[in-house]
């Protein structure tokens, strides 16, 4: 198995992407294809580790460019080539920390969608008060959604959580301003009716505080709401964690106690291993989105997620779930 890495995408590309790939290869079992400018990759990694190769691509999509326009002009941009490797079955999945819009566009152009899926969501695992995390679908790929799209997010999120987190019949909630049926705007009310009839473990509406308490495994919302939720969560976590770290450092705690505290706090940080990568669910091939500020350690963890994603056949499971709900034959209006 091989995973393609778009090393030209991200705030710290290509250095942190290449170093993350190097770190993964120390213990990882999959081979890697580093997609990007070979000259720059060689400056960071003069000698390639075993089970690693380079796909030399001089072009890449810059953050300020319009994704679809850029990909029309740069057909061999690094993110497009990485997606193409998946389409050609030369890689089981690919990873990028660059423009999310460009990655989504490359996936749609090169790989395509699972039949019946109209809008692939970015799905992020967030920490909760319980041991398990909560998968939020969508956090930014689709800012305007119909109720049918939220139904598809729920089906895909449930299938993903069951396969990756090894949780049978995960609890699925619909993010809302109240828990009672009938709450919310027209979009959410209509989505509630669809989810209540779907072949999933739907627990009804869920408010954000209950979400963080761990009452659901999967929470569904449109990308506009989800992106605000994600960024607000990151901001609050940073606001709390930074002074808390300072207090712990100045408290003079025994090393063992300080180490235990650090371990417990680590899972609530955005770069924790559990939350290192976000899959684009609904794509007919593995695609993992990383934060643009991801450093090597986070990239290495995201590569492990990409391998797990491919090995557990999440895509096949999602296809079955969508077909079971009778959506596989619906018109693909998003193309």
C-alpha positions as CSV (number, residue, x, y, z in Angstrom):
1,X,0.0,0.0,0.0
2,X,1.2,3.5,-0.8
3,X,-0.1,6.9,0.3
4,X,0.5,10.1,-1.8
5,X,1.5,13.2,0.0
6,X,1.1,16.7,-1.5
7,X,4.2,18.2,0.1
8,X,3.7,21.6,-1.6
9,X,0.5,22.5,0.3
10,X,0.4,24.2,3.7
11,X,1.9,27.1,5.6
12,X,5.1,25.2,6.3
13,X,5.4,23.3,3.0
14,X,7.4,21.5,1.8
15,X,9.6,21.2,4.9
16,X,7.1,20.0,7.5
17,X,5.3,17.7,5.1
18,X,8.6,16.0,4.1
19,X,9.7,15.8,7.7
20,X,6.3,14.4,8.7
21,X,6.6,11.7,6.0
22,X,10.1,10.9,7.2
23,X,8.8,10.5,10.8
24,X,6.0,8.3,9.7
25,X,8.3,6.0,7.7
26,X,10.3,5.2,10.9
27,X,7.4,3.0,12.1
28,X,4.8,3.0,9.4
29,X,4.1,0.1,7.1
30,X,2.8,1.9,4.0
31,X,5.0,3.3,1.3
32,X,4.9,7.0,0.5
33,X,4.9,9.0,-2.7
34,X,6.1,12.6,-2.1
35,X,4.4,14.8,-4.7
36,X,6.1,18.1,-5.3
37,X,9.3,19.8,-6.5
38,X,12.0,17.2,-6.4
39,X,14.7,19.8,-6.0
40,X,13.1,21.2,-2.8
41,X,12.4,17.7,-1.4
42,X,16.0,16.7,-1.9
43,X,17.2,19.7,0.0
44,X,15.3,18.5,3.0
45,X,15.8,14.8,2.4
46,X,18.9,14.2,0.4
47,X,18.6,10.4,0.8
48,X,15.2,8.9,0.4
49,X,14.2,6.4,3.1
50,X,13.2,2.9,2.1
51,X,9.7,2.6,0.8
52,X,9.6,6.2,-0.4
53,X,9.6,7.8,-3.8
54,X,9.1,11.2,-5.4
55,X,6.6,12.3,-8.1
56,X,8.2,15.5,-9.4
57,X,5.7,18.2,-10.1
58,X,6.9,21.8,-10.5
59,X,3.4,23.3,-10.2
60,X,1.3,23.8,-7.1
61,X,-1.9,25.7,-6.1
62,X,-1.1,28.7,-4.0
63,X,-3.5,29.7,-1.1
64,X,-4.7,32.9,-2.8
65,X,-5.7,31.2,-6.1
66,X,-9.3,30.2,-7.0
67,X,-9.1,26.4,-6.9
68,X,-11.0,25.5,-10.0
69,X,-9.3,28.2,-12.1
70,X,-5.9,27.2,-10.8
71,X,-6.5,23.5,-11.5
72,X,-7.6,24.3,-15.1
73,X,-4.3,26.1,-15.7
74,X,-2.1,23.8,-13.7
75,X,-3.3,20.3,-14.6
76,X,-0.1,18.9,-13.0
77,X,-0.3,20.8,-9.8
78,X,0.9,18.7,-6.8
79,X,-2.6,18.3,-5.3
80,X,-4.0,17.2,-8.7
81,X,-1.2,14.7,-9.3
82,X,-1.7,13.3,-5.8
83,X,-5.4,12.8,-6.4
84,X,-4.6,11.3,-9.9
85,X,-2.4,8.7,-8.2
86,X,-5.4,7.5,-6.2
87,X,-7.6,7.4,-9.3
88,X,-4.9,5.3,-11.1
89,X,-4.7,2.9,-8.1
90,X,-1.0,3.9,-7.6
91,X,-1.9,5.2,-4.1
92,X,-4.6,4.0,-1.7
93,X,-5.1,7.6,-0.4
94,X,-3.6,11.0,-0.5
95,X,-3.0,13.8,2.0
96,X,-2.7,17.5,1.7
97,X,-2.4,20.5,4.0
98,X,-2.9,23.1,1.3
99,X,-6.0,24.8,0.1
100,X,-9.0,22.8,1.1
101,X,-11.0,24.1,-1.9
102,X,-8.2,22.9,-4.2
103,X,-8.1,19.5,-2.6
104,X,-11.9,19.1,-2.9
105,X,-11.8,20.3,-6.5
106,X,-9.0,17.9,-7.3
107,X,-10.9,15.0,-5.8
108,X,-14.0,15.8,-7.8
109,X,-12.1,16.3,-11.0
110,X,-9.8,13.3,-10.7
111,X,-11.4,10.7,-8.5
112,X,-15.2,11.5,-8.4
113,X,-17.8,10.7,-5.8
114,X,-19.4,7.6,-4.4
115,X,-22.7,7.0,-6.2
116,X,-25.5,8.8,-4.4
117,X,-23.3,11.3,-2.7
118,X,-23.8,14.9,-3.8
119,X,-21.7,16.8,-1.3
120,X,-18.5,15.4,0.3
121,X,-18.2,16.9,3.8
122,X,-15.0,17.6,5.7
123,X,-15.4,15.5,8.9
124,X,-13.3,16.4,11.9
125,X,-13.0,14.4,15.1
126,X,-13.2,16.7,18.2
127,X,-12.5,15.8,21.8
128,X,-15.3,15.3,24.3
129,X,-15.5,14.9,28.1
130,X,-15.8,11.1,27.6
131,X,-13.1,8.9,26.2
132,X,-14.5,8.9,22.7
133,X,-14.4,11.9,20.4
134,X,-17.2,13.3,18.3
135,X,-17.1,13.4,14.5
136,X,-18.5,16.7,13.1
137,X,-19.8,16.6,9.5
138,X,-19.4,19.2,7.8
139,X,-16.8,21.8,9.0
140,X,-16.5,23.8,5.9
141,X,-16.7,22.1,2.5
142,X,-20.4,23.0,1.9
143,X,-21.7,26.2,3.4
144,X,-25.2,25.9,1.8
145,X,-26.8,22.5,2.3
146,X,-30.2,21.0,1.6
147,X,-31.8,18.5,4.1
148,X,-30.8,15.7,1.8
149,X,-27.2,16.6,2.1
150,X,-27.4,16.5,5.9
151,X,-28.9,13.0,5.6
152,X,-26.0,11.9,3.5
153,X,-23.5,13.4,6.0
154,X,-25.2,11.4,8.7
155,X,-25.0,8.1,6.7
156,X,-21.3,8.7,5.8
157,X,-20.3,9.9,9.3
158,X,-22.0,6.9,10.9
159,X,-20.2,4.5,8.6
160,X,-16.8,6.2,9.1
161,X,-17.1,6.2,12.9
162,X,-18.1,2.6,13.0
163,X,-15.2,1.5,10.8
164,X,-12.4,3.8,12.2
165,X,-13.4,4.2,15.8
166,X,-14.6,0.6,16.1
167,X,-18.0,1.6,17.6
168,X,-21.0,-0.4,16.5
169,X,-24.1,1.7,15.8
170,X,-22.6,5.1,16.7
171,X,-25.1,7.7,18.1
172,X,-25.8,10.4,15.5
173,X,-27.1,13.8,16.5
174,X,-28.3,16.8,14.5
175,X,-26.7,20.1,15.7
176,X,-29.4,22.5,16.8
177,X,-30.3,25.4,19.1
178,X,-32.4,23.0,21.2
179,X,-32.9,19.3,21.8
180,X,-36.6,19.2,21.3
181,X,-38.1,18.0,18.0
182,X,-39.4,21.0,16.0
183,X,-36.5,23.3,17.0
184,X,-34.3,25.1,14.5
185,X,-34.7,26.6,11.0
186,X,-36.6,25.0,8.1
187,X,-33.5,23.3,6.8
188,X,-32.8,21.5,10.2
189,X,-36.5,20.7,10.7
190,X,-36.7,19.0,7.3
191,X,-33.4,17.2,8.0
192,X,-34.7,15.9,11.3
193,X,-37.6,14.1,9.5
194,X,-35.2,12.4,7.1
195,X,-32.7,11.4,9.8
196,X,-35.5,9.9,11.9
197,X,-36.3,7.5,9.1
198,X,-32.7,6.7,8.1
199,X,-31.0,3.3,8.9
200,X,-28.7,4.9,11.6
201,X,-28.8,5.3,15.3
202,X,-30.3,8.8,15.3
203,X,-30.7,10.3,18.8
204,X,-32.3,13.6,17.7
205,X,-31.3,17.2,18.0
206,X,-28.2,18.0,20.1
207,X,-26.9,21.3,21.4
208,X,-23.1,22.1,21.3
209,X,-22.6,21.7,25.1
210,X,-24.2,18.3,25.0
211,X,-22.0,17.5,22.0
212,X,-18.8,18.2,24.0
213,X,-20.2,16.2,26.9
214,X,-20.0,13.2,24.6
215,X,-23.7,12.4,24.2
216,X,-23.2,11.7,20.5
217,X,-20.5,10.0,18.4
218,X,-21.4,11.8,15.2
219,X,-22.9,15.3,14.8
220,X,-24.3,16.7,11.6
221,X,-24.5,20.3,10.4
222,X,-23.9,22.4,7.3
223,X,-20.4,23.6,6.6
224,X,-21.1,27.2,7.5
225,X,-22.2,26.3,11.1
226,X,-19.5,23.6,11.3
227,X,-16.7,25.9,10.4
228,X,-17.7,28.5,12.9
229,X,-18.0,25.7,15.6
230,X,-14.6,24.4,14.7
231,X,-12.8,27.8,14.7
232,X,-14.6,28.9,17.9
233,X,-13.5,25.6,19.6
234,X,-9.9,26.1,18.5
235,X,-9.9,29.7,19.8
236,X,-11.4,28.7,23.2
237,X,-9.0,25.8,23.6
238,X,-6.0,28.1,22.9
239,X,-7.3,30.8,25.2
240,X,-7.6,28.2,28.1
241,X,-4.6,26.0,27.4
242,X,-1.9,28.7,27.1
243,X,-2.3,30.2,30.6
244,X,-3.0,26.8,32.1
245,X,0.4,25.6,30.8
246,X,2.1,28.6,32.3
247,X,0.4,27.9,35.7
248,X,1.5,24.2,35.6
249,X,5.1,25.2,34.7
250,X,5.3,27.7,37.5
251,X,3.6,25.5,40.1
252,X,6.7,23.4,40.8
253,X,4.8,20.1,40.6
254,X,6.6,16.8,40.8
255,X,7.7,15.6,37.3
256,X,5.4,12.6,37.4
257,X,2.3,14.7,38.3
258,X,3.2,17.4,35.7
259,X,3.7,14.6,33.1
260,X,0.2,13.2,33.8
261,X,-1.4,16.6,33.5
262,X,0.4,17.2,30.2
263,X,-0.8,13.9,28.9
264,X,-4.4,14.6,29.9
265,X,-4.3,18.1,28.4
266,X,-2.7,17.0,25.2
267,X,-5.9,15.4,23.8
268,X,-7.7,18.8,24.0
269,X,-5.3,20.5,21.7
270,X,-6.0,20.9,18.0
271,X,-2.7,19.1,17.0
272,X,-3.4,16.0,19.2
273,X,-2.9,12.7,17.3
274,X,-6.6,11.8,17.4
275,X,-7.5,15.0,15.5
276,X,-4.6,15.3,13.1
277,X,-6.5,14.7,9.8
278,X,-10.0,15.1,8.5
279,X,-11.3,12.8,5.7
280,X,-13.3,14.1,2.8
281,X,-16.1,11.6,3.1
282,X,-18.0,10.6,-0.1
283,X,-15.0,10.7,-2.4
284,X,-14.5,7.4,-4.2
285,X,-10.9,7.3,-3.0
286,X,-9.1,8.2,0.2
287,X,-8.5,11.9,0.8
288,X,-7.3,13.4,4.1
289,X,-7.3,17.1,4.8
290,X,-4.8,18.6,7.2
291,X,-4.7,22.0,8.8
292,X,-2.5,24.4,6.9
293,X,-0.4,25.0,10.1
294,X,0.3,21.3,10.6
295,X,3.8,20.5,11.6
296,X,5.7,17.2,11.1
297,X,4.3,15.3,14.1
298,X,0.7,16.0,13.0
299,X,1.5,15.0,9.4
300,X,2.9,11.7,10.6
301,X,-0.3,11.0,12.6
302,X,-2.5,12.0,9.7
303,X,-0.6,9.5,7.5
304,X,-1.5,6.8,10.0
305,X,-5.1,7.8,9.7
306,X,-4.9,7.7,5.9
307,X,-3.5,4.1,6.1
308,X,-6.3,3.1,8.5
309,X,-8.9,4.7,6.2
310,X,-7.7,2.6,3.3
311,X,-7.3,-0.6,5.2
312,X,-10.7,-0.6,6.7
313,X,-12.5,0.0,3.4
314,X,-14.5,2.9,4.7
315,X,-15.4,3.9,1.1
316,X,-17.0,0.5,0.5
317,X,-18.9,0.8,3.8
318,X,-20.2,4.2,3.0
319,X,-21.3,3.0,-0.5
320,X,-23.3,0.2,1.2
321,X,-24.8,2.6,3.7
322,X,-25.9,5.1,1.0
323,X,-27.3,2.3,-1.1
324,X,-29.2,0.8,1.9
325,X,-30.8,4.2,2.3
326,X,-32.0,4.2,-1.3
327,X,-29.8,7.1,-2.4
328,X,-27.4,5.4,-4.7
329,X,-29.6,6.0,-7.7
330,X,-30.4,9.7,-7.0
331,X,-29.2,12.2,-9.6
332,X,-25.8,13.6,-8.9
333,X,-26.8,17.3,-9.1
334,X,-23.5,18.6,-7.7
335,X,-21.4,17.7,-10.8
